């Protein structure tokens, strides 16, 4: 999921906070039900390119490093 533009930064942060809270059992309606959820986020410059399968892909040094960290999580 991508929120492009600085105007959407707070929306993205609130979504991450809500997902974190939900996964740790702190949000209704699933309060107390802990689930494994891996969240990763990137804030910074990216470029949008057409991927091999025709879908848009975000690329850039920072986002590539962020996505690469998933392998070590």
N, C-alpha and C positions, 0 to 999 in steps of 0.2 A: 504494500500500500504506500502510495507516495502523496505527500502534501507539498506541492510545489509553490514556492513563494513565501516570503517572510510573514505575510498576513495570516497564514495557516499554522504557524509554529505553535501557538497556544492550543489550538484544536488538537494537534498531533500529541502534544504533551498531555493534555487531559485524557485522550484516548489511551495512551500508554499507562497512565496512572490508574485508569478504570480497569484495564485488562489485568494489570499487576494485582490490584485489590481483589478482583474477581477470582483470579487464579489462587490466591492465598486465602480464600474463604471469607473475605471481608465485604462482599457486596451481595445484595439480594438479587434474585431469589435463591441463589445457591449458597447462602452464607454457611460457612463451616465445611464446605466441600472443597478440598484442596485438589488441584489438578496440576500436572506438569505443563508448564508453558514457557517457552523460550522467546524472549523479546530482544530484538536488536534494533538500534536506531542510529540514524546518521543525520547530522545537520551540517550542511555545507554545499558547495557547488557540485552540480552533476550535469551531465549532458544526456539528452534523450536520443537514442538511435533506433533504427528498425532492426530487430533481431532476425536471426536466420528463419524463424518460423513466422515472421511477419508481425509479431507483437513488438510493442515498444519496450525498450530496455533502458535502464538508468545506468550510466557508466561514469566513472571518474575515480581518481586516486583514493579519496577518502571512503567512498561507498564500496569500492572493491575491497579495501582493507576490512571494513566493517562486515561485509558479507563473508569474507574469508575467515573471520573469527568464529563463525558458526561451526566450522570443522573442529575447533578446539574446545568448544563449550561442553 
